[in-house]
Amino acid sequence: MAEPAGLGLPFDPIARAGETWEREFGPASAMRVATSVMRVQQLLLARYDAVLKPYGITFARYEALVLLRFARRAALPLKVMGERLMVHPTSVTNIVDRLVASGLVERRPNPADGRGVLAGLTDEGRDVVERATRDLMAIDFGLHMLDDAARDLVYEQLRAVRLAAGDVAGS
C-alpha cells in the first residue's frame, strides 16, 4: 500500500509555530510536543482508516473488535468495553450498534446479569479482525520509520504522560 500524500508544505508548521511561540510567549518545547502528538494522531488515524476501509470499519470499530477478540469468551458487557477502550458509554453503544449492523458483532444476554447485554464477536467479525490486523501489521501501524528501540522509547515517554494524568489506577 502506498504512503498517503501529505500536505506537502514547504516548511514544518509546528517548527515555525515554535519559533513564533518562543518570541511571543517563551519556551515552546511543551507546545511543540503536544501539537506534534495531535498531528501524528491525525496522520495515523487517516492511514488506519484507509487500510480498514475495505472491511467497512473505522479504527475505533477495529479497536472494539480486537478487544472482543482478546476476551476469553469473545464477548464483553458494553460497560467493560467502554472502560477498556476509555470511551464514553454512548460511544461504545454507537460502535457496537454499527458492528452489529455489519454482522461483525452480535448482542447476547449476559448470563451473569439478567438485564445486561454482552457484545459478542461473530465468526465474520473474527475473520475481519484477523485480516485487518494482518494489513495493519504489514504497514507497521504506520511507524516503519522508527526502529524497535525508538518505538519502545516513544511508548515509555507517552506512558509517563498517561500515568501522570491518572490514566491508570494506582499510578
Secondary structure per residue as TSV (DSSP state, phi and psi in degrees):
chain	resnum	aa	ss	phi	psi
A	1	M	-	360.0	130.8
A	2	A	-	-70.8	153.9
A	3	E	-	-67.3	138.6
A	4	P	-	-68.1	148.4
A	5	A	-	-70.9	135.7
A	6	G	-	-89.0	-169.8
A	7	L	-	-73.3	-25.3
A	8	G	-	67.5	30.5
A	9	L	-	-66.0	148.1
A	10	P	S	-77.6	0.5
A	11	F	S	-150.0	164.1
A	12	D	-	-88.3	110.2
A	13	P	H	-63.9	-27.8
A	14	I	H	-73.3	-40.8
A	15	A	H	-63.5	-42.5
A	16	R	H	-63.2	-43.9
A	17	A	H	-62.6	-36.4
A	18	G	H	-62.1	-40.7
A	19	E	H	-63.2	-45.3
A	20	T	H	-65.8	-42.4
A	21	W	H	-55.9	-45.9
A	22	E	H	-62.7	-37.7
A	23	R	H	-68.4	-39.6
A	24	E	H	-89.1	-38.4
A	25	F	T	-122.9	-26.6
A	26	G	S	124.4	-155.1
A	27	P	-	-51.7	136.3
A	28	A	-	-112.2	1.5
A	29	S	H	-60.4	-43.8
A	30	A	H	-64.9	-42.9
A	31	M	H	-62.3	-43.1
A	32	R	H	-62.1	-42.6
A	33	V	H	-66.6	-48.9
A	34	A	H	-58.4	-45.9
A	35	T	H	-66.5	-39.0
A	36	S	H	-64.9	-41.9
A	37	V	H	-59.8	-45.8
A	38	M	H	-64.3	-40.9
A	39	R	H	-68.3	-41.9
A	40	V	H	-61.8	-39.6
A	41	Q	H	-59.0	-45.1
A	42	Q	H	-60.0	-45.8
A	43	L	H	-64.4	-44.9
A	44	L	H	-66.6	-43.4
A	45	L	H	-61.4	-39.9
A	46	A	H	-62.3	-41.3
A	47	R	H	-66.1	-45.8
A	48	Y	H	-63.0	-43.7
A	49	D	H	-63.3	-34.4
A	50	A	H	-65.9	-41.2
A	51	V	H	-66.9	-36.8
A	52	L	H	-86.6	-13.2
A	53	K	G	-54.3	-42.1
A	54	P	G	-59.7	-21.5
A	55	Y	G	-92.0	-3.8
A	56	G	T	72.7	26.3
A	57	I	-	-130.6	156.8
A	58	T	-	-97.2	174.1
A	59	F	H	-64.5	-36.4
A	60	A	H	-61.1	-41.3
A	61	R	H	-71.2	-35.8
A	62	Y	H	-60.2	-45.3
A	63	E	H	-59.0	-39.8
A	64	A	H	-64.9	-41.9
A	65	L	H	-62.9	-42.3
A	66	V	H	-62.6	-43.4
A	67	L	H	-57.7	-45.3
A	68	L	H	-66.9	-37.4
A	69	R	H	-61.8	-35.4
A	70	F	H	-79.8	-18.8
A	71	A	S	-68.3	143.3
A	72	R	T	-52.9	-42.1
A	73	R	T	-107.6	15.7
A	74	A	S	56.2	29.9
A	75	A	E	-152.4	146.1
A	76	L	E	-147.1	152.4
A	77	P	E	-65.8	147.8
A	78	L	H	-58.8	-36.8
A	79	K	H	-60.3	-44.0
A	80	V	H	-65.1	-40.6
A	81	M	H	-59.0	-45.5
A	82	G	H	-60.0	-42.8
A	83	E	H	-63.3	-45.3
A	84	R	H	-73.8	-32.5
A	85	L	H	-84.8	-10.6
A	86	M	T	60.1	47.3
A	87	V	-	-130.1	161.0
A	88	H	-	-64.4	145.8
A	89	P	H	-52.3	-37.1
A	90	T	H	-62.5	-38.2
A	91	S	H	-65.2	-41.4
A	92	V	H	-62.6	-44.5
A	93	T	H	-58.9	-44.8
A	94	N	H	-61.6	-47.0
A	95	I	H	-60.6	-48.8
A	96	V	H	-64.5	-41.9
A	97	D	H	-56.6	-44.1
A	98	R	H	-68.6	-37.6
A	99	L	H	-68.8	-36.0
A	100	V	H	-64.6	-45.9
A	101	A	H	-60.4	-30.3
A	102	S	T	-92.5	3.0
A	103	G	T	80.4	11.3
A	104	L	S	-91.4	-20.1
A	105	V	E	-138.3	150.1
A	106	E	E	-128.1	151.4
A	107	R	E	-90.8	134.0
A	108	R	E	-130.0	152.7
A	109	P	E	-63.7	144.5
A	110	N	E	-89.9	111.2
A	111	P	T	-63.6	-21.5
A	112	A	T	-86.0	-11.3
A	113	D	E	-148.2	104.9
A	114	G	E	-54.3	-28.3
A	115	R	E	-94.9	-15.3
A	116	G	E	-82.4	165.2
A	117	V	E	-128.5	142.7
A	118	L	E	-106.1	147.0
A	119	A	E	-96.6	124.5
A	120	G	E	-122.7	141.0
A	121	L	E	-72.0	132.0
A	122	T	-	-87.3	170.5
A	123	D	H	-59.8	-41.5
A	124	E	H	-63.9	-39.5
A	125	G	H	-62.2	-41.7
A	126	R	H	-62.6	-42.1
A	127	D	H	-63.9	-44.6
A	128	V	H	-62.9	-45.5
A	129	V	H	-65.2	-35.7
A	130	E	H	-66.2	-46.9
A	131	R	H	-69.1	-42.1
A	132	A	H	-63.5	-39.0
A	133	T	H	-63.7	-42.1
A	134	R	H	-58.9	-41.5
A	135	D	H	-66.4	-42.3
A	136	L	H	-67.3	-38.1
A	137	M	H	-68.7	-30.9
A	138	A	H	-64.8	-27.2
A	139	I	T	-100.7	11.4
A	140	D	G	56.1	34.6
A	141	F	G	51.5	32.3
A	142	G	G	72.3	14.3
A	143	L	T	-117.5	26.8
A	144	H	T	-61.6	-22.0
A	145	M	T	-76.6	-9.7
A	146	L	S	-107.4	133.6
A	147	D	-	-79.8	174.9
A	148	D	H	-59.0	-39.8
A	149	A	H	-64.1	-41.3
A	150	A	H	-66.2	-41.3
A	151	R	H	-62.1	-43.3
A	152	D	H	-61.2	-41.3
A	153	L	H	-65.0	-45.8
A	154	V	H	-60.4	-45.1
A	155	Y	H	-58.2	-48.5
A	156	E	H	-63.8	-39.5
A	157	Q	H	-66.9	-44.0
A	158	L	H	-70.0	-32.7
A	159	R	H	-63.4	-39.7
A	160	A	H	-59.9	-39.8
A	161	V	H	-65.3	-44.7
A	162	R	H	-60.4	-46.2
A	163	L	H	-64.1	-42.2
A	164	A	H	-62.7	-28.6
A	165	A	T	-85.0	-0.9
A	166	G	T	80.9	23.8
A	167	D	-	-66.0	-25.9
A	168	V	S	-122.0	129.0
A	169	A	T	-59.7	140.3
A	170	G	T	76.6	12.8
A	171	S	-	-96.3	360.0
